[in-house]
Amino acid sequence: MAAHKSLLVSLGSKAALLLLLIAVAVQSQMANGQSCSAQLSNLNVCGPFVVPGATSTTPTADCCAALQSVDHDCLCNTVRIAARLPSQCNLPAVACAN
């Protein structure tokens, strides 16, 4: 039971961190251009496939289309911003398995 609770807390923390990273990235991108922000916002349709505990692992056509419409630089800059956040908040780096 304790292990199950620990897993749920860990998954919940990861989901919260993901949402925080996306929000910060979107806000940062607003300064660089509304286009990237809008592109990232369109990825909301992919949420059911990336949050912990998702029951469906196959993205919909809408999700794939939204992902395809995101500019490569926009997506890469968002990931870079997200990767820098922990160190800027004096937290250990996020290490992801696989």
Secondary structure, DSSP 8 states (H G I E B T S, - for coil): -HHHHHHHHHHHHHHHHHHHHHHHHHHHHHHH-HHHHHHHHGGGGGHHHHSTT-S--S--HHHHHHHHHS-HHHHHHHHHHHHHHHHHTT--------
